């Protein structure tokens, strides 16, 4: 396997990141919403994306959260780190 140059790796990561963000946006249609709150663990179960990565994507503002979701709760996850 040929080694990828740094710009190629960045491009590959950007494509993966976009796919993860789309998957999370779609998952909001299927996860339970409790009083306007979605728990990050539910997003992880729905998508199969590691919770650490979900937190990173949410904190980077890369995921469009639907208006009926007031917030995503990942405080319990941060305490476990």
KANORWO-V702640 format. One record per pair of residues at least 4 apart in sequence whose C-alpha atoms are under 6 Angstrom apart, sorted by the first residue. I is the first residue (numbers start at 0). J is the second residue. If there is no record, write none. Layout:
i->[I | I]
j->[J | J]
This chain:
i->[3 | 12 | 20 | 32 | 32 | 35 | 35 | 36 | 36 | 36 | 37 | 38 | 38 | 39 | 39 | 43 | 43 | 43 | 56 | 57]
j->[7 | 16 | 62 | 36 | 37 | 68 | 69 | 69 | 70 | 71 | 71 | 71 | 72 | 72 | 73 | 47 | 48 | 50 | 61 | 62]
